[in-house]
Amino acid sequence: MLRRLDTTALVYIALIIVLIIGAILVSTTGRNLFSPGNIRDILTGMSVLGFVAIGQTLVILGASLDLSVPYVMSLASLTAAQTMDGRDGMVIPAVLLTVAITALIGLANGLFVTVLGVHGFVATLGVGLMLKGYLDTNYQGTEGEVPWSFQLFGASGIGPIPISTIVMLGLAAVVAFILVRTTFGHHLFAAGGNAEVARLSGVRERLPIIGAHIGSSVCAGFAGLLLASRLGVGSPTVGSQGTYDLLSIAAVVLGGTVLMGGRGSIWGTIGGVAIFAVLDNLMSVMQFNPFLKDVVRGLVIIVAVALYARRRIIARRIRFAQAPQGPNIVAVARPDADGKPGQDSTVTEEGSRA
C-alpha cells in the first residue's frame, strides 16, 4: 500500500505520526500540543525556514545547492533595516531594494554554476564566504531600525496563524504552480534530471538553473526581511547563527526531493519543514537538552533517506519481476538496393525477421 503512495503523501503521513506521538508526550507534562499558543509557536518556527527551504528546493531540483543563504539573509536584514531607518514611508523601497540585491547575488551564483562550470556547492560556498567577509568587515553589530508598521509582519496573525506563515504558504503555492504548470518548471526538472539529455531535447539548460539560483537568493531575502521584522534591527549574524543553509537542505531532503536533482516537490518540502518545527517545539516543551535537537534532526534525516532509497529499490525489483519474458524485439534499418538505409524491420533475439 505504502509503495503506491508518492513521496509527498508519505511525508504528511510521517507528520501526522509525529503530531500524534508529540501530543501524547506533551500530555504527560500536563500541557496540550494543540493549544493556540503552541500552534502559533510551531507555525512561527516554520516561517523563516520555510522561506529558505522553498528556494533551496528550486536549486536542488536543478541538481545544484545554495550554501550562501545564511549570509544573504543577514545582508537582507541589514539592507532593509538601514534603508527603512525607522520610517514608514521607506518600507516599500527597502523591500524592493532588498529583493533586487538578493536577485543579483542569485544571478552571480547561477552564472558561476552554468557559465564557469563550477559545482553549485563550491560556487555558492565561495559567494557565501565573500558575503561573510563583507559583513564582518563593515558591521560590528546590529544596524538600522525597522518601523512598527513593518514589525507587524513578524508579530501579528489571524488567530493562532501568523501572517508570516500565511505569506510563506502563499509563496509556496506560487512556486509550486510555476514548477508544475510553466515551461520554466518543466525545463528545471529536465535540466536537473539529466542536463545532457535536456540539451539534446532542445532545452536551454542554463536558464532554468540561473533562474533557480535567483529564486533561492530572493527567498532567502524574504527570510531576512522576516527576521528584521522580528528583531526590529538588521544583524550581520542572524542568518549564520540559525545554520539555515544546512537546515534548509535537510528539510528539502526530508520532504522527498532527490539531491541529485530532477525529482521532488515544494509541498513535500513544506511537510519536511513542518516535521522539524514540530520536533523542535516538542523538545522545547519537554525541556530536552538543546544539543540533542541536532542529534534528533540528523537521525530523522538518515532514517527518512534510507526509507526512500529502500522504497525505490523495492519498486525497481517489482517492475523488473513483472517484465515480459518473451523475445526482445529490436528495430533495425533494412538497406535498399543502393546500400542506403531503407525501411525499418524488426528482429527478435532468436534472429527471425518480421
N, C-alpha and C positions, 0 to 999 in steps of 0.2 A: 504493500500500500504506500509506504513512505517513498519507495523508489519512483512512483509515478508523480509525486509532487515536485514542483520546481523548487529551486534553492530559496527563493524569496518566501514561499509558503513555509518551508522548514524553519527559516529564521523566526518567523512570527509564532510558530508553534513553540520554538525554544523560548521566545519572550514570554509567552503565556505560562510556560512551566516555571520560568524564573520568578514571575509575578506570584504564582501560587505558593511556591516554596518560600519566597520572601515574605508573603503575608503571614504564613504560619510561623516563621521565625520571629517576625516583629511582634506578633500577638503574644509571644512568650514574655515580652518585656512590658506588656500592658498597653501597647500602642497600636495604632491602625495604619498599615501601609497605604491605605487608600483614603486617608483623611485629606481634606482640601489642602491643608498646608504641606503635607508630604507630597501630594501630586504636583503641587506648584514647584517644590524643590526638585523633583525628578525632571519636570519639563524645563525648568531653568537650567539644569545641568545638561540637558540635551542641546540647548540653543547654540552655544558657541561651537562645540564640537560638531554639531550638525552642519553648520555653515562650512566649516573646513572640510568635513568628510564629503560633502556634495562635490566640491571642487576636486578633491583628491580622487573621487570616483571617476571623473572625466579623464584625468591623466592616466590612471591605471587601466581604464578601458582601452586607451591608446598605447598600452604596453610601455608606459613611462612612469615616473614618480615625481613628486614635488616635495623636496626637503627644505625649501625656502619659506614655507608658510608661516612658521612662528615669527620670523623676522619681518615678513610682510605685515603680519598682524600688528606687531609693535610699531612699525613705521606708520601704518594706517591710523593707529590710535593717536600718535603724536601729530600727524598731519592734520587730522580732524580737530583735535583739541586746540592746537596752536592757531589754526585758521578761524575757528569759532571764537576763541578768546572770550568766552562768556557772553557773546552777543547772539540774540535770537535770529537776527537778520542774516547771519553768516552760516546758518546751519546747512541750507541747500548748497551754496557754493563750496563749503567744506566737504560735503558728501561727494559732490561731483569731482572735486579735485582729488579726493582720496581714490575714487574709482578710476580716474584717469591715470594716476601714478601707479596703482597696483596693476592696471591693464598693461602699462609699459613694461613693468617687471615681468609679467607673464609673457609678453611678446619676446623679451630678451631670452627667457628660458626656452620658449618654443623655437626660436631661431638657433640657439646653441645646439638644441637636440636635433633639429631637422637639417639645417644648412651645414653646420660644422660636424655633424655626426657624433656628437658627444652623448653618451648614455645619460638618460634623464637623472639617474641617481647622482652622477658626478656633476652634471651641469647645474642642477638646482642646489646641490651642496655648495658648489663654488659661488653661486649667486647669493646664497644664504650667508656664507662667510663674509662676502663683500658688504652685504647689508649690516651684518653684525659689527663689522669694523667701523662702518659709518655711524651706527648708533652709539657704539662705545666711545667713539672719538668726540661726537658732538653733543651727547646728552649725559649728564651725570645723575639725573633723577627725573622725576615727573615734570611735565611741562604743559602749559596751556590750561584752559578751563572750558568745560562743557556746560552750556546753559541748561537751566532746569527743564526747558521745553524738550530738549533732546535726551535728557536723563530719563524722561518718562518712557522712552523706547525700551530701556532695560529694566525699568522699575514697575511699570503698570501692566495690567492684564484684564482679561474678561473672565470674571470668576476666578477659578484656580489656574486658568490658562494664560501664561504670559504673552504679551504682544510679540515679543521677540520669537517665541516658538511658532506663533501663527505666521509671522513673516518667513521664518526658516522653512516651514512646511509649504508655504506658497512658492518659495524659490525651488524647493524640491519638485513640486508639481510642474513648474515651468521647464526645468531641466529634463525631467522625465519625458515630457511631451516632445522636447527638442530631440532627445535620443531616439524616440520611437517613431515620430511622425515626420521628421525632416531629413533632407539629404545629408546635412552635416552629421546627424546622428548615425545614419546608415554607413557613411564613409568612415566615421570614427571607429565603429565596430569592425569594419572591414580592415582598416589600417592596423588596428590593434591585434586582430586575429592573425593576419599574415600580410605584412606590408608589400612583399613582392607580388603576391597574387593580386592584391588590391591594385597595385600599379599596372600590372598586365591587364587588369579588367577595366582600365581607364580611370581609376580613382587617383586624384592628385593627393597622395597620402600625406604630404607635408602640411596642407592647410588644416585638416581636422586636428592634427597633433598640436599645431600652433594655437588653434582655437581652444583646445582643451587646456593648455597651459595658461592662456589668458583667462579662461573661466576659473581655473583653480586659484590664481592670484586674486581675482576680483572677489571670489567667495571668501578668501582669507581676509581681504579688505573689509568685507561686511562683518566678519567676526571681530576684527579690530575696532570697527565702529561700535559694535555692541559692547565690547569691553570698555571702551572710552566712555560710553553712556553709563555703564555701571559704576565705574571708578570716579567719574567726574573730571578726570585729567587724562593725559596721554602718558604712557610709560614705555621706556625702551626695553624693558624685560618682561612685559606682560605676556608675550607670546611664548618665549622660550621657557618661562617658569612653568607653563602648563604642558610642556612637551607635546604640543598639538600635532607636530609632524608625525611622530610615531603613533600617537593615539588615533589620528585620522586614518592612517594606513591600516591599523588594527581593526578599526570599525568597518572599513571597506571590506577587508578580508573576511571578517566575521559575518558580514552581510552577504557573502557568497560570490563576490567579484573575484575573478581569477587574476592573480598578479601578473601572469604572462599576457594579459590583455584579451580583448575580444569577446568577453562574456561576463555579464553582471547586470545589476540594475540599481537605480537610485533608491527605490523603496526597500531593497534588501539592505542597503547602507543605512537607511533611517532605522531599520529594525536593529542593526548592529549597534548604532548609537544609543538606542533605547535600552538595549540589554546592558551596556556599560553604565548608563545613567542609573538604572535600577540597582545594579550591583554596588555602585558607589554609594548610593543612598542607603542601601541595606547595611553596608559595612559601617557607615557613619552612625546609623541608628543603633546598631548592635555594639558600637564602640570598639570596633576591631582596631588593631594596630595599623596606623596609616600605611606603613611599609608593606603590609600584606595585600593592599589593593593591587599593586603591580604584580605580585605573585598570582593572585586570582585572575587578573586580566590575561597574563601570559598563559596560564593553564587553560582558560576558556578558549583562547585563540588556537592553541595547539590541538585541543580536542576537536574544535569545530573544523579546522582544516583537515585533520585526519579523517573525520567522518565524511567530509565532502569528497576527499580522494578515494576512500573506500567505496563510496556510493557510485562514483564514476567508473571504478574498476569493475564492480559487480554489473553495472549496466552494460559495459562493453562485453563482458563474458556472456550475458544473456543474449545480446544481439548476435554474437558470433555463433552461439549454440543453435539459434533459430535460422541460420543462414541456409539457403537451399543447397542440397547435396548433389544436384545434377551436374552435368558437364558445363564448364565455363564457356561462354560464348564470347569470342573476340572478333572485332571488326578489322578487316584487312582491306587494303586497296587492291583491286584487280587491274593489272596493267592492260592497256589496249594494244592494238597491233603495232603502234609506233613505240611501245615501251614506256609510254607516259601513264601516270596514274589514271585509272578509269573509275568505273562504278565500284562501290564497296560491296564486299561479300562477307559472310560470317563463317568462322571456322571454330569447331568445338575443340576441346583439349585432345580428343582422340584423333583429330586430323580430318574429320569429314567436313565437306564444304556444303553450305546451304545455298 
